[in-house]
Amino acid sequence: MSAADRTKRRRAAVELRSKLKSPNFFVSRTRLCLRNLPYTLDEKQLKQLLVAAVRPRPRRCARALGAARARPRC
């Protein structure tokens, strides 16, 4: 790893830690950060990379969602 790359990574880590300490910022668990993508990467390849990076999450039952929406609000 080059010295410049190491410096960029260290700066990004420090920035992330400072943002996490601040109550003004929220870091989503599902947000992906894309860096250093090659120019030759097309949309189809990018989509495959992103789908592979996101771990599968359990899906909610449609019936349960419908029941939750049908409840009257207080």
C-alpha positions in Angstrom: 0.0 0.0 0.0 1.4 3.4 -0.9 2.0 6.1 1.6 -0.6 8.4 -0.1 -3.3 5.6 0.1 -2.5 4.9 3.7 -2.9 8.7 4.5 -6.2 8.8 2.7 -7.5 5.8 4.6 -6.3 7.2 8.0 -8.0 10.5 7.2 -11.2 8.8 6.3 -11.2 6.8 9.5 -10.6 9.9 11.6 -13.4 11.7 9.8 -15.8 8.7 10.3 -15.0 8.6 14.1 -15.6 12.3 14.5 -18.9 12.0 12.6 -20.0 9.1 14.8 -19.4 11.1 17.9 -21.5 14.0 16.6 -25.3 13.8 17.3 -25.8 15.6 13.9 -24.8 12.7 11.8 -26.3 9.2 11.4 -24.5 6.4 9.7 -26.7 3.9 8.1 -25.8 0.2 8.3 -27.0 -0.3 4.7 -25.1 2.6 3.1 -22.2 1.6 1.0 -19.1 3.8 0.3 -17.7 3.4 -3.2 -14.1 4.4 -3.7 -11.4 3.8 -6.3 -13.7 2.3 -9.0 -12.1 1.6 -12.3 -13.3 3.6 -15.3 -13.9 0.3 -17.2 -16.6 -0.8 -14.7 -20.0 -0.7 -16.4 -23.4 -0.4 -14.8 -24.1 -4.2 -14.9 -20.8 -5.0 -13.1 -21.4 -2.3 -10.6 -24.8 -3.7 -9.8 -23.4 -7.2 -9.3 -20.7 -5.8 -6.9 -23.3 -3.9 -4.9 -25.7 -6.8 -4.7 -22.9 -9.1 -3.5 -21.8 -6.5 -0.9 -25.2 -6.3 0.8 -25.9 -9.2 3.0 -29.4 -10.6 2.7 -31.9 -9.3 5.3 -35.0 -11.2 6.5 -38.1 -10.0 4.8 -41.2 -9.1 6.6 -44.4 -10.9 6.0 -46.8 -8.9 3.8 -49.7 -9.9 6.1 -47.9 -8.5 9.1 -47.2 -5.2 7.3 -50.9 -5.0 6.2 -52.1 -5.5 9.7 -49.7 -2.9 11.1 -51.0 -0.3 8.6 -54.6 -1.2 9.3 -54.3 -0.3 13.0 -55.9 3.0 14.0 -53.4 5.7 15.1 -53.8 7.2 18.5 
